[in-house]
Amino acid sequence: MPLLLTKWPRPIATAGTLETASRNTAPPTEDAISPDPKDATAQAGFAKTAIERDGYKGVKGLAKGDDGVWRGRALRGSTEVAISVDPSGNVSAD
């Protein structure tokens, strides 16, 4: 069976589309990355998401310590490990 490649027309960039594209591709601000420090629910969600993005599953028992580090337990494969997330979102197994 022959491979047929379709040639699509090139998009035409105008000043308006370039301006919109540059606004939409700007790097996220600090507010978009870290949650409100007064919202514990958002912080717990931030910690859980950071843990899951690092490859862990089954996150449970997240609690924030006095030092601002979230600690809990999660599964790495089928092994349950102690896990911590610092305020910057760095995940480490304890």
PDB file of N, CA, C and O in Angstrom:
ATOM      1  N   MET A   1       0.851  -1.172   0.000  1.00  0.00           N
ATOM      2  CA  MET A   1       0.000   0.000   0.000  1.00  0.00           C
ATOM      3  C   MET A   1       0.898   1.238   0.000  1.00  0.00           C
ATOM      4  O   MET A   1       1.773   1.352   0.859  1.00  0.00           O
ATOM      5  N   PRO A   2       0.710   2.143  -0.917  1.00  0.00           N
ATOM      6  CA  PRO A   2       1.553   3.342  -0.974  1.00  0.00           C
ATOM      7  C   PRO A   2       1.194   4.331   0.136  1.00  0.00           C
ATOM      8  O   PRO A   2       0.043   4.414   0.563  1.00  0.00           O
ATOM      9  N   LEU A   3       2.173   5.057   0.582  1.00  0.00           N
ATOM     10  CA  LEU A   3       1.985   6.088   1.596  1.00  0.00           C
ATOM     11  C   LEU A   3       1.681   7.398   0.887  1.00  0.00           C
ATOM     12  O   LEU A   3       2.469   7.875   0.070  1.00  0.00           O
ATOM     13  N   LEU A   4       0.540   7.967   1.208  1.00  0.00           N
ATOM     14  CA  LEU A   4       0.136   9.232   0.596  1.00  0.00           C
ATOM     15  C   LEU A   4       0.298  10.346   1.614  1.00  0.00           C
ATOM     16  O   LEU A   4      -0.294  10.298   2.693  1.00  0.00           O
ATOM     17  N   LEU A   5       1.069  11.313   1.287  1.00  0.00           N
ATOM     18  CA  LEU A   5       1.257  12.458   2.163  1.00  0.00           C
ATOM     19  C   LEU A   5       0.444  13.627   1.637  1.00  0.00           C
ATOM     20  O   LEU A   5       0.561  14.002   0.470  1.00  0.00           O
ATOM     21  N   THR A   6      -0.364  14.188   2.484  1.00  0.00           N
ATOM     22  CA  THR A   6      -1.173  15.337   2.108  1.00  0.00           C
ATOM     23  C   THR A   6      -0.426  16.599   2.477  1.00  0.00           C
ATOM     24  O   THR A   6       0.048  16.739   3.605  1.00  0.00           O
ATOM     25  N   LYS A   7      -0.321  17.497   1.556  1.00  0.00           N
ATOM     26  CA  LYS A   7       0.346  18.761   1.828  1.00  0.00           C
ATOM     27  C   LYS A   7      -0.702  19.759   2.295  1.00  0.00           C
ATOM     28  O   LYS A   7      -1.619  20.113   1.554  1.00  0.00           O
ATOM     29  N   TRP A   8      -0.552  20.202   3.531  1.00  0.00           N
ATOM     30  CA  TRP A   8      -1.491  21.155   4.103  1.00  0.00           C
ATOM     31  C   TRP A   8      -1.004  22.570   3.815  1.00  0.00           C
ATOM     32  O   TRP A   8       0.202  22.812   3.771  1.00  0.00           O
ATOM     33  N   PRO A   9      -1.923  23.497   3.621  1.00  0.00           N
ATOM     34  CA  PRO A   9      -1.497  24.884   3.397  1.00  0.00           C
ATOM     35  C   PRO A   9      -0.857  25.446   4.658  1.00  0.00           C
ATOM     36  O   PRO A   9      -1.268  25.116   5.770  1.00  0.00           O
ATOM     37  N   ARG A  10       0.138  26.286   4.483  1.00  0.00           N
ATOM     38  CA  ARG A  10       0.812  26.910   5.616  1.00  0.00           C
ATOM     39  C   ARG A  10      -0.086  27.978   6.222  1.00  0.00           C
ATOM     40  O   ARG A  10      -0.747  28.715   5.490  1.00  0.00           O
ATOM     41  N   PRO A  11      -0.118  28.073   7.537  1.00  0.00           N
ATOM     42  CA  PRO A  11      -0.927  29.121   8.163  1.00  0.00           C
ATOM     43  C   PRO A  11      -0.348  30.495   7.870  1.00  0.00           C
ATOM     44  O   PRO A  11       0.866  30.671   7.773  1.00  0.00           O
ATOM     45  N   ILE A  12      -1.221  31.438   7.734  1.00  0.00           N
ATOM     46  CA  ILE A  12      -0.794  32.814   7.482  1.00  0.00           C
ATOM     47  C   ILE A  12      -0.827  33.559   8.806  1.00  0.00           C
ATOM     48  O   ILE A  12      -1.872  33.654   9.450  1.00  0.00           O
ATOM     49  N   ALA A  13       0.312  34.081   9.206  1.00  0.00           N
ATOM     50  CA  ALA A  13       0.405  34.801  10.469  1.00  0.00           C
ATOM     51  C   ALA A  13       0.118  36.279  10.234  1.00  0.00           C
ATOM     52  O   ALA A  13       0.656  36.902   9.318  1.00  0.00           O
ATOM     53  N   THR A  14      -0.736  36.812  11.080  1.00  0.00           N
ATOM     54  CA  THR A  14      -1.004  38.241  11.058  1.00  0.00           C
ATOM     55  C   THR A  14      -0.573  38.807  12.404  1.00  0.00           C
ATOM     56  O   THR A  14      -0.265  38.053  13.327  1.00  0.00           O
ATOM     57  N   ALA A  15      -0.550  40.083  12.514  1.00  0.00           N
ATOM     58  CA  ALA A  15      -0.137  40.719  13.768  1.00  0.00           C
ATOM     59  C   ALA A  15      -1.022  40.257  14.917  1.00  0.00           C
ATOM     60  O   ALA A  15      -0.522  40.027  16.018  1.00  0.00           O
ATOM     61  N   GLY A  16      -2.312  40.118  14.689  1.00  0.00           N
ATOM     62  CA  GLY A  16      -3.237  39.691  15.745  1.00  0.00           C
ATOM     63  C   GLY A  16      -2.980  38.267  16.195  1.00  0.00           C
ATOM     64  O   GLY A  16      -3.025  37.988  17.393  1.00  0.00           O
ATOM     65  N   THR A  17      -2.711  37.352  15.263  1.00  0.00           N
ATOM     66  CA  THR A  17      -2.464  35.969  15.651  1.00  0.00           C
ATOM     67  C   THR A  17      -1.119  35.818  16.345  1.00  0.00           C
ATOM     68  O   THR A  17      -0.983  34.995  17.250  1.00  0.00           O
ATOM     69  N   LEU A  18      -0.130  36.593  15.940  1.00  0.00           N
ATOM     70  CA  LEU A  18       1.166  36.524  16.611  1.00  0.00           C
ATOM     71  C   LEU A  18       1.068  37.041  18.035  1.00  0.00           C
ATOM     72  O   LEU A  18       1.671  36.476  18.948  1.00  0.00           O
ATOM     73  N   GLU A  19       0.307  38.117  18.229  1.00  0.00           N
ATOM     74  CA  GLU A  19       0.142  38.672  19.560  1.00  0.00           C
ATOM     75  C   GLU A  19      -0.575  37.678  20.463  1.00  0.00           C
ATOM     76  O   GLU A  19      -0.177  37.489  21.613  1.00  0.00           O
ATOM     77  N   THR A  20      -1.630  37.038  19.954  1.00  0.00           N
ATOM     78  CA  THR A  20      -2.382  36.057  20.731  1.00  0.00           C
ATOM     79  C   THR A  20      -1.498  34.867  21.060  1.00  0.00           C
ATOM     80  O   THR A  20      -1.515  34.375  22.189  1.00  0.00           O
ATOM     81  N   ALA A  21      -0.730  34.402  20.093  1.00  0.00           N
ATOM     82  CA  ALA A  21       0.140  33.255  20.320  1.00  0.00           C
ATOM     83  C   ALA A  21       1.182  33.569  21.389  1.00  0.00           C
ATOM     84  O   ALA A  21       1.463  32.727  22.243  1.00  0.00           O
ATOM     85  N   SER A  22       1.752  34.755  21.353  1.00  0.00           N
ATOM     86  CA  SER A  22       2.769  35.075  22.344  1.00  0.00           C
ATOM     87  C   SER A  22       2.168  35.213  23.738  1.00  0.00           C
ATOM     88  O   SER A  22       2.835  34.905  24.727  1.00  0.00           O
ATOM     89  N   ARG A  23       0.929  35.667  23.834  1.00  0.00           N
ATOM     90  CA  ARG A  23       0.279  35.751  25.141  1.00  0.00           C
ATOM     91  C   ARG A  23      -0.008  34.361  25.679  1.00  0.00           C
ATOM     92  O   ARG A  23       0.146  34.124  26.877  1.00  0.00           O
ATOM     93  N   ASN A  24      -0.424  33.435  24.817  1.00  0.00           N
ATOM     94  CA  ASN A  24      -0.810  32.106  25.264  1.00  0.00           C
ATOM     95  C   ASN A  24       0.381  31.203  25.556  1.00  0.00           C
ATOM     96  O   ASN A  24       0.219  30.196  26.245  1.00  0.00           O
ATOM     97  N   THR A  25       1.553  31.520  25.066  1.00  0.00           N
ATOM     98  CA  THR A  25       2.711  30.663  25.274  1.00  0.00           C
ATOM     99  C   THR A  25       3.682  31.236  26.299  1.00  0.00           C
ATOM    100  O   THR A  25       4.801  30.740  26.433  1.00  0.00           O
ATOM    101  N   ALA A  26       3.275  32.252  27.010  1.00  0.00           N
ATOM    102  CA  ALA A  26       4.144  32.841  28.025  1.00  0.00           C
ATOM    103  C   ALA A  26       4.357  31.822  29.145  1.00  0.00           C
ATOM    104  O   ALA A  26       3.466  31.020  29.424  1.00  0.00           O
ATOM    105  N   PRO A  27       5.513  31.843  29.780  1.00  0.00           N
ATOM    106  CA  PRO A  27       5.750  30.907  30.876  1.00  0.00           C
ATOM    107  C   PRO A  27       4.793  31.183  32.024  1.00  0.00           C
ATOM    108  O   PRO A  27       4.395  32.327  32.241  1.00  0.00           O
ATOM    109  N   PRO A  28       4.419  30.137  32.762  1.00  0.00           N
ATOM    110  CA  PRO A  28       3.482  30.347  33.857  1.00  0.00           C
ATOM    111  C   PRO A  28       4.082  31.224  34.938  1.00  0.00           C
ATOM    112  O   PRO A  28       5.292  31.230  35.163  1.00  0.00           O
ATOM    113  N   THR A  29       3.220  31.953  35.591  1.00  0.00           N
ATOM    114  CA  THR A  29       3.682  32.808  36.678  1.00  0.00           C
ATOM    115  C   THR A  29       3.801  31.980  37.946  1.00  0.00           C
ATOM    116  O   THR A  29       3.324  30.846  37.998  1.00  0.00           O
ATOM    117  N   GLU A  30       4.420  32.527  38.942  1.00  0.00           N
ATOM    118  CA  GLU A  30       4.585  31.827  40.213  1.00  0.00           C
ATOM    119  C   GLU A  30       3.214  31.469  40.807  1.00  0.00           C
ATOM    120  O   GLU A  30       3.067  30.413  41.422  1.00  0.00           O
ATOM    121  N   ASP A  31       2.209  32.345  40.626  1.00  0.00           N
ATOM    122  CA  ASP A  31       0.875  32.073  41.146  1.00  0.00           C
ATOM    123  C   ASP A  31       0.266  30.835  40.513  1.00  0.00           C
ATOM    124  O   ASP A  31      -0.478  30.109  41.173  1.00  0.00           O
ATOM    125  N   ALA A  32       0.566  30.581  39.247  1.00  0.00           N
ATOM    126  CA  ALA A  32       0.005  29.426  38.562  1.00  0.00           C
ATOM    127  C   ALA A  32       0.688  28.144  39.005  1.00  0.00           C
ATOM    128  O   ALA A  32       0.107  27.068  38.867  1.00  0.00           O
ATOM    129  N   ILE A  33       1.902  28.225  39.534  1.00  0.00           N
ATOM    130  CA  ILE A  33       2.645  27.039  39.917  1.00  0.00           C
ATOM    131  C   ILE A  33       2.378  26.653  41.363  1.00  0.00           C
ATOM    132  O   ILE A  33       2.089  25.488  41.641  1.00  0.00           O
ATOM    133  N   SER A  34       2.464  27.580  42.273  1.00  0.00           N
ATOM    134  CA  SER A  34       2.280  27.245  43.678  1.00  0.00           C
ATOM    135  C   SER A  34       0.934  27.755  44.173  1.00  0.00           C
ATOM    136  O   SER A  34       0.465  28.809  43.743  1.00  0.00           O
ATOM    137  N   PRO A  35       0.317  27.007  45.075  1.00  0.00           N
ATOM    138  CA  PRO A  35      -1.001  27.392  45.581  1.00  0.00           C
ATOM    139  C   PRO A  35      -0.917  28.529  46.595  1.00  0.00           C
ATOM    140  O   PRO A  35       0.161  28.898  47.062  1.00  0.00           O
ATOM    141  N   ASP A  36      -2.074  29.065  46.915  1.00  0.00           N
ATOM    142  CA  ASP A  36      -2.186  30.109  47.927  1.00  0.00           C
ATOM    143  C   ASP A  36      -1.711  29.544  49.268  1.00  0.00           C
ATOM    144  O   ASP A  36      -2.225  28.514  49.704  1.00  0.00           O
ATOM    145  N   PRO A  37      -0.752  30.180  49.929  1.00  0.00           N
ATOM    146  CA  PRO A  37      -0.221  29.636  51.176  1.00  0.00           C
ATOM    147  C   PRO A  37      -1.251  29.542  52.299  1.00  0.00           C
ATOM    148  O   PRO A  37      -1.024  28.828  53.275  1.00  0.00           O
ATOM    149  N   LYS A  38      -2.375  30.245  52.184  1.00  0.00           N
ATOM    150  CA  LYS A  38      -3.401  30.191  53.219  1.00  0.00           C
ATOM    151  C   LYS A  38      -4.444  29.106  52.950  1.00  0.00           C
ATOM    152  O   LYS A  38      -5.259  28.818  53.826  1.00  0.00           O
ATOM    153  N   ASP A  39      -4.437  28.498  51.761  1.00  0.00           N
ATOM    154  CA  ASP A  39      -5.439  27.502  51.384  1.00  0.00           C
ATOM    155  C   ASP A  39      -4.851  26.097  51.533  1.00  0.00           C
ATOM    156  O   ASP A  39      -4.152  25.612  50.644  1.00  0.00           O
ATOM    157  N   ALA A  40      -5.142  25.446  52.670  1.00  0.00           N
ATOM    158  CA  ALA A  40      -4.577  24.128  52.966  1.00  0.00           C
ATOM    159  C   ALA A  40      -5.041  23.071  51.970  1.00  0.00           C
ATOM    160  O   ALA A  40      -4.273  22.172  51.628  1.00  0.00           O
ATOM    161  N   THR A  41      -6.282  23.163  51.499  1.00  0.00           N
ATOM    162  CA  THR A  41      -6.792  22.186  50.538  1.00  0.00           C
ATOM    163  C   THR A  41      -6.026  22.285  49.224  1.00  0.00           C
ATOM    164  O   THR A  41      -5.669  21.263  48.638  1.00  0.00           O
ATOM    165  N   ALA A  42      -5.771  23.496  48.760  1.00  0.00           N
ATOM    166  CA  ALA A  42      -5.011  23.688  47.524  1.00  0.00           C
ATOM    167  C   ALA A  42      -3.577  23.209  47.702  1.00  0.00           C
ATOM    168  O   ALA A  42      -3.007  22.623  46.782  1.00  0.00           O
ATOM    169  N   GLN A  43      -2.988  23.446  48.861  1.00  0.00           N
ATOM    170  CA  GLN A  43      -1.628  22.995  49.127  1.00  0.00           C
ATOM    171  C   GLN A  43      -1.541  21.474  49.126  1.00  0.00           C
ATOM    172  O   GLN A  43      -0.597  20.907  48.576  1.00  0.00           O
ATOM    173  N   ALA A  44      -2.524  20.807  49.741  1.00  0.00           N
ATOM    174  CA  ALA A  44      -2.535  19.343  49.754  1.00  0.00           C
ATOM    175  C   ALA A  44      -2.681  18.807  48.338  1.00  0.00           C
ATOM    176  O   ALA A  44      -2.043  17.815  47.982  1.00  0.00           O
ATOM    177  N   GLY A  45      -3.511  19.451  47.529  1.00  0.00           N
ATOM    178  CA  GLY A  45      -3.667  19.047  46.134  1.00  0.00           C
ATOM    179  C   GLY A  45      -2.382  19.242  45.353  1.00  0.00           C
ATOM    180  O   GLY A  45      -2.032  18.419  44.507  1.00  0.00           O
ATOM    181  N   PHE A  46      -1.683  20.324  45.633  1.00  0.00           N
ATOM    182  CA  PHE A  46      -0.398  20.612  45.002  1.00  0.00           C
ATOM    183  C   PHE A  46       0.612  19.531  45.360  1.00  0.00           C
ATOM    184  O   PHE A  46       1.333  19.047  44.489  1.00  0.00           O
ATOM    185  N   ALA A  47       0.673  19.149  46.630  1.00  0.00           N
ATOM    186  CA  ALA A  47       1.608  18.117  47.080  1.00  0.00           C
ATOM    187  C   ALA A  47       1.270  16.772  46.453  1.00  0.00           C
ATOM    188  O   ALA A  47       2.162  16.061  45.990  1.00  0.00           O
ATOM    189  N   LYS A  48       0.000  16.421  46.433  1.00  0.00           N
ATOM    190  CA  LYS A  48      -0.423  15.139  45.849  1.00  0.00           C
ATOM    191  C   LYS A  48      -0.095  15.091  44.357  1.00  0.00           C
ATOM    192  O   LYS A  48       0.396  14.076  43.863  1.00  0.00           O
ATOM    193  N   THR A  49      -0.358  16.166  43.649  1.00  0.00           N
ATOM    194  CA  THR A  49      -0.052  16.231  42.217  1.00  0.00           C
ATOM    195  C   THR A  49       1.448  16.096  41.975  1.00  0.00           C
ATOM    196  O   THR A  49       1.862  15.405  41.044  1.00  0.00           O
ATOM    197  N   ALA A  50       2.263  16.744  42.797  1.00  0.00           N
ATOM    198  CA  ALA A  50       3.721  16.647  42.657  1.00  0.00           C
ATOM    199  C   ALA A  50       4.181  15.206  42.859  1.00  0.00           C
ATOM    200  O   ALA A  50       5.053  14.723  42.137  1.00  0.00           O
ATOM    201  N   ILE A  51       3.600  14.525  43.831  1.00  0.00           N
ATOM    202  CA  ILE A  51       3.958  13.132  44.108  1.00  0.00           C
ATOM    203  C   ILE A  51       3.569  12.241  42.928  1.00  0.00           C
ATOM    204  O   ILE A  51       4.360  11.403  42.494  1.00  0.00           O
ATOM    205  N   GLU A  52       2.360  12.421  42.414  1.00  0.00           N
ATOM    206  CA  GLU A  52       1.894  11.604  41.301  1.00  0.00           C
ATOM    207  C   GLU A  52       2.701  11.864  40.027  1.00  0.00           C
ATOM    208  O   GLU A  52       2.958  10.935  39.262  1.00  0.00           O
ATOM    209  N   ARG A  53       3.097  13.094  39.796  1.00  0.00           N
ATOM    210  CA  ARG A  53       3.924  13.418  38.624  1.00  0.00           C
ATOM    211  C   ARG A  53       5.307  12.792  38.729  1.00  0.00           C
ATOM    212  O   ARG A  53       5.970  12.569  37.717  1.00  0.00           O
ATOM    213  N   ASP A  54       5.740  12.508  39.948  1.00  0.00           N
ATOM    214  CA  ASP A  54       7.037  11.881  40.156  1.00  0.00           C
ATOM    215  C   ASP A  54       6.951  10.357  40.005  1.00  0.00           C
ATOM    216  O   ASP A  54       7.953   9.664  40.183  1.00  0.00           O
ATOM    217  N   GLY A  55       5.776   9.834  39.681  1.00  0.00           N
ATOM    218  CA  GLY A  55       5.641   8.411  39.397  1.00  0.00           C
ATOM    219  C   GLY A  55       5.033   7.574  40.504  1.00  0.00           C
ATOM    220  O   GLY A  55       4.946   6.354  40.365  1.00  0.00           O
ATOM    221  N   TYR A  56       4.617   8.181  41.583  1.00  0.00           N
ATOM    222  CA  TYR A  56       3.999   7.439  42.680  1.00  0.00           C
ATOM    223  C   TYR A  56       2.495   7.345  42.462  1.00  0.00           C
ATOM    224  O   TYR A  56       1.907   8.152  41.742  1.00  0.00           O
ATOM    225  N   LYS A  57       1.882   6.345  43.096  1.00  0.00           N
ATOM    226  CA  LYS A  57       0.425   6.174  43.036  1.00  0.00           C
ATOM    227  C   LYS A  57      -0.091   5.900  44.438  1.00  0.00           C
ATOM    228  O   LYS A  57       0.685   5.636  45.357  1.00  0.00           O
ATOM    229  N   GLY A  58      -1.387   5.964  44.594  1.00  0.00           N
ATOM    230  CA  GLY A  58      -2.001   5.624  45.872  1.00  0.00           C
ATOM    231  C   GLY A  58      -1.542   6.500  47.021  1.00  0.00           C
ATOM    232  O   GLY A  58      -1.243   5.999  48.105  1.00  0.00           O
ATOM    233  N   VAL A  59      -1.484   7.787  46.796  1.00  0.00           N
ATOM    234  CA  VAL A  59      -1.027   8.727  47.825  1.00  0.00           C
ATOM    235  C   VAL A  59      -2.048   8.759  48.954  1.00  0.00           C
ATOM    236  O   VAL A  59      -3.249   8.883  48.715  1.00  0.00           O
ATOM    237  N   LYS A  60      -1.557   8.644  50.194  1.00  0.00           N
ATOM    238  CA  LYS A  60      -2.466   8.706  51.341  1.00  0.00           C
ATOM    239  C   LYS A  60      -1.752   9.289  52.555  1.00  0.00           C
ATOM    240  O   LYS A  60      -0.524   9.299  52.635  1.00  0.00           O
ATOM    241  N   GLY A  61      -2.549   9.767  53.486  1.00  0.00           N
ATOM    242  CA  GLY A  61      -2.026  10.259  54.745  1.00  0.00           C
ATOM    243  C   GLY A  61      -1.190  11.519  54.662  1.00  0.00           C
ATOM    244  O   GLY A  61      -0.279  11.708  55.469  1.00  0.00           O
ATOM    245  N   LEU A  62      -1.482  12.388  53.698  1.00  0.00           N
ATOM    246  CA  LEU A  62      -0.702  13.628  53.583  1.00  0.00           C
ATOM    247  C   LEU A  62      -0.994  14.548  54.757  1.00  0.00           C
ATOM    248  O   LEU A  62      -2.152  14.834  55.062  1.00  0.00           O
ATOM    249  N   ALA A  63       0.050  15.002  55.400  1.00  0.00           N
ATOM    250  CA  ALA A  63      -0.076  15.949  56.502  1.00  0.00           C
ATOM    251  C   ALA A  63       1.076  16.940  56.411  1.00  0.00           C
ATOM    252  O   ALA A  63       2.209  16.575  56.096  1.00  0.00           O
ATOM    253  N   LYS A  64       0.765  18.194  56.692  1.00  0.00           N
ATOM    254  CA  LYS A  64       1.783  19.238  56.616  1.00  0.00           C
ATOM    255  C   LYS A  64       2.451  19.402  57.972  1.00  0.00           C
ATOM    256  O   LYS A  64       1.784  19.564  58.994  1.00  0.00           O
ATOM    257  N   GLY A  65       3.785  19.359  57.965  1.00  0.00           N
ATOM    258  CA  GLY A  65       4.556  19.541  59.183  1.00  0.00           C
ATOM    259  C   GLY A  65       4.768  21.012  59.489  1.00  0.00           C
ATOM    260  O   GLY A  65       4.462  21.879  58.670  1.00  0.00           O
ATOM    261  N   ASP A  66       5.294  21.286  60.673  1.00  0.00           N
ATOM    262  CA  ASP A  66       5.576  22.661  61.091  1.00  0.00           C
ATOM    263  C   ASP A  66       6.618  23.327  60.201  1.00  0.00           C
ATOM    264  O   ASP A  66       6.669  24.554  60.110  1.00  0.00           O
ATOM    265  N   ASP A  67       7.455  22.512  59.540  1.00  0.00           N
ATOM    266  CA  ASP A  67       8.490  23.037  58.655  1.00  0.00           C
ATOM    267  C   ASP A  67       7.978  23.315  57.241  1.00  0.00           C
ATOM    268  O   ASP A  67       8.750  23.726  56.374  1.00  0.00           O
ATOM    269  N   GLY A  68       6.677  23.094  57.002  1.00  0.00           N
ATOM    270  CA  GLY A  68       6.089  23.369  55.697  1.00  0.00           C
ATOM    271  C   GLY A  68       6.208  22.221  54.714  1.00  0.00           C
ATOM    272  O   GLY A  68       5.791  22.347  53.562  1.00  0.00           O
ATOM    273  N   VAL A  69       6.774  21.097  55.155  1.00  0.00           N
ATOM    274  CA  VAL A  69       6.943  19.930  54.297  1.00  0.00           C
ATOM    275  C   VAL A  69       5.743  19.001  54.472  1.00  0.00           C
ATOM    276  O   VAL A  69       5.327  18.702  55.591  1.00  0.00           O
ATOM    277  N   TRP A  70       5.196  18.550  53.340  1.00  0.00           N
ATOM    278  CA  TRP A  70       4.089  17.597  53.353  1.00  0.00           C
ATOM    279  C   TRP A  70       4.665  16.192  53.412  1.00  0.00           C
ATOM    280  O   TRP A  70       5.590  15.867  52.667  1.00  0.00           O
ATOM    281  N   ARG A  71       4.125  15.359  54.291  1.00  0.00           N
ATOM    282  CA  ARG A  71       4.578  13.973  54.424  1.00  0.00           C
ATOM    283  C   ARG A  71       3.385  13.035  54.330  1.00  0.00           C
ATOM    284  O   ARG A  71       2.279  13.353  54.768  1.00  0.00           O
ATOM    285  N   GLY A  72       3.640  11.881  53.751  1.00  0.00           N
ATOM    286  CA  GLY A  72       2.595  10.881  53.624  1.00  0.00           C
ATOM    287  C   GLY A  72       3.183   9.574  53.143  1.00  0.00           C
ATOM    288  O   GLY A  72       4.383   9.331  53.276  1.00  0.00           O
ATOM    289  N   ARG A  73       2.325   8.731  52.579  1.00  0.00           N
ATOM    290  CA  ARG A  73       2.754   7.433  52.059  1.00  0.00           C
ATOM    291  C   ARG A  73       2.213   7.297  50.654  1.00  0.00           C
ATOM    292  O   ARG A  73       1.149   7.825  50.332  1.00  0.00           O
ATOM    293  N   ALA A  74       2.957   6.580  49.812  1.00  0.00           N
ATOM    294  CA  ALA A  74       2.539   6.359  48.432  1.00  0.00           C
ATOM    295  C   ALA A  74       3.165   5.065  47.931  1.00  0.00           C
ATOM    296  O   ALA A  74       4.099   4.533  48.532  1.00  0.00           O
ATOM    297  N   LEU A  75       2.635   4.573  46.826  1.00  0.00           N
ATOM    298  CA  LEU A  75       3.142   3.352  46.223  1.00  0.00           C
ATOM    299  C   LEU A  75       4.088   3.664  45.079  1.00  0.00           C
ATOM    300  O   LEU A  75       3.787   4.466  44.196  1.00  0.00           O
ATOM    301  N   ARG A  76       5.252   3.001  45.118  1.00  0.00           N
ATOM    302  CA  ARG A  76       6.188   3.027  43.985  1.00  0.00           C
ATOM    303  C   ARG A  76       6.169   1.591  43.491  1.00  0.00           C
ATOM    304  O   ARG A  76       6.796   0.708  44.077  1.00  0.00           O
ATOM    305  N   GLY A  77       5.436   1.370  42.399  1.00  0.00           N
ATOM    306  CA  GLY A  77       5.194  -0.007  41.955  1.00  0.00           C
ATOM    307  C   GLY A  77       4.244  -0.644  42.948  1.00  0.00           C
ATOM    308  O   GLY A  77       3.124  -0.163  43.122  1.00  0.00           O
ATOM    309  N   SER A  78       4.666  -1.718  43.605  1.00  0.00           N
ATOM    310  CA  SER A  78       3.816  -2.361  44.619  1.00  0.00           C
ATOM    311  C   SER A  78       4.374  -2.156  46.021  1.00  0.00           C
ATOM    312  O   SER A  78       3.884  -2.763  46.973  1.00  0.00           O
ATOM    313  N   THR A  79       5.391  -1.310  46.163  1.00  0.00           N
ATOM    314  CA  THR A  79       6.029  -1.054  47.453  1.00  0.00           C
ATOM    315  C   THR A  79       5.546   0.275  48.018  1.00  0.00           C
ATOM    316  O   THR A  79       5.609   1.308  47.351  1.00  0.00           O
ATOM    317  N   GLU A  80       5.061   0.233  49.261  1.00  0.00           N
ATOM    318  CA  GLU A  80       4.628   1.468  49.920  1.00  0.00           C
ATOM    319  C   GLU A  80       5.839   2.126  50.569  1.00  0.00           C
ATOM    320  O   GLU A  80       6.601   1.476  51.285  1.00  0.00           O
ATOM    321  N   VAL A  81       6.009   3.421  50.313  1.00  0.00           N
ATOM    322  CA  VAL A  81       7.145   4.165  50.851  1.00  0.00           C
ATOM    323  C   VAL A  81       6.662   5.450  51.510  1.00  0.00           C
ATOM    324  O   VAL A  81       5.602   5.977  51.174  1.00  0.00           O
ATOM    325  N   ALA A  82       7.458   5.944  52.452  1.00  0.00           N
ATOM    326  CA  ALA A  82       7.208   7.257  53.052  1.00  0.00           C
ATOM    327  C   ALA A  82       7.696   8.293  52.050  1.00  0.00           C
ATOM    328  O   ALA A  82       8.743   8.127  51.423  1.00  0.00           O
ATOM    329  N   ILE A  83       6.933   9.349  51.911  1.00  0.00           N
ATOM    330  CA  ILE A  83       7.214  10.359  50.882  1.00  0.00           C
ATOM    331  C   ILE A  83       7.096  11.748  51.491  1.00  0.00           C
ATOM    332  O   ILE A  83       6.326  11.951  52.430  1.00  0.00           O
ATOM    333  N   SER A  84       7.857  12.708  50.962  1.00  0.00           N
ATOM    334  CA  SER A  84       7.727  14.082  51.438  1.00  0.00           C
ATOM    335  C   SER A  84       7.824  15.035  50.248  1.00  0.00           C
ATOM    336  O   SER A  84       8.464  14.740  49.239  1.00  0.00           O
ATOM    337  N   VAL A  85       7.172  16.177  50.398  1.00  0.00           N
ATOM    338  CA  VAL A  85       7.179  17.218  49.359  1.00  0.00           C
ATOM    339  C   VAL A  85       7.480  18.541  50.049  1.00  0.00           C
ATOM    340  O   VAL A  85       6.753  18.965  50.947  1.00  0.00           O
ATOM    341  N   ASP A  86       8.571  19.193  49.617  1.00  0.00           N
ATOM    342  CA  ASP A  86       8.904  20.490  50.225  1.00  0.00           C
ATOM    343  C   ASP A  86       8.043  21.579  49.595  1.00  0.00           C
ATOM    344  O   ASP A  86       7.362  21.315  48.604  1.00  0.00           O
ATOM    345  N   PRO A  87       8.051  22.789  50.136  1.00  0.00           N
ATOM    346  CA  PRO A  87       7.204  23.863  49.631  1.00  0.00           C
ATOM    347  C   PRO A  87       7.447  24.206  48.158  1.00  0.00           C
ATOM    348  O   PRO A  87       6.565  24.771  47.510  1.00  0.00           O
ATOM    349  N   SER A  88       8.627  23.875  47.618  1.00  0.00           N
ATOM    350  CA  SER A  88       8.925  24.142  46.215  1.00  0.00           C
ATOM    351  C   SER A  88       8.387  23.064  45.293  1.00  0.00           C
ATOM    352  O   SER A  88       8.428  23.222  44.073  1.00  0.00           O
ATOM    353  N   GLY A  89       7.878  21.958  45.857  1.00  0.00           N
ATOM    354  CA  GLY A  89       7.342  20.875  45.041  1.00  0.00           C
ATOM    355  C   GLY A  89       8.323  19.760  44.779  1.00  0.00           C
ATOM    356  O   GLY A  89       8.047  18.884  43.959  1.00  0.00           O
ATOM    357  N   ASN A  90       9.470  19.761  45.457  1.00  0.00           N
ATOM    358  CA  ASN A  90      10.456  18.694  45.298  1.00  0.00           C
ATOM    359  C   ASN A  90      10.022  17.472  46.095  1.00  0.00           C
ATOM    360  O   ASN A  90       9.771  17.563  47.297  1.00  0.00           O
ATOM    361  N   VAL A  91       9.936  16.329  45.421  1.00  0.00           N
ATOM    362  CA  VAL A  91       9.469  15.089  46.030  1.00  0.00           C
ATOM    363  C   VAL A  91      10.669  14.226  46.405  1.00  0.00           C
ATOM    364  O   VAL A  91      11.624  14.108  45.637  1.00  0.00           O
ATOM    365  N   SER A  92      10.614  13.620  47.597  1.00  0.00           N
ATOM    366  CA  SER A  92      11.664  12.691  47.983  1.00  0.00           C
ATOM    367  C   SER A  92      11.076  11.562  48.813  1.00  0.00           C
ATOM    368  O   SER A  92      10.135  11.756  49.582  1.00  0.00           O
ATOM    369  N   ALA A  93      11.651  10.379  48.640  1.00  0.00           N
ATOM    370  CA  ALA A  93      11.269   9.222  49.451  1.00  0.00           C
ATOM    371  C   ALA A  93      12.065   9.281  50.748  1.00  0.00           C
ATOM    372  O   ALA A  93      13.270   9.532  50.731  1.00  0.00           O
ATOM    373  N   ASP A  94      11.409   9.055  51.844  1.00  0.00           N
ATOM    374  CA  ASP A  94      12.089   9.121  53.159  1.00  0.00           C
ATOM    375  C   ASP A  94      12.527   7.739  53.594  1.00  0.00           C
ATOM    376  O   ASP A  94      13.113   7.586  54.665  1.00  0.00           O
TER     377      ASP A  94
END
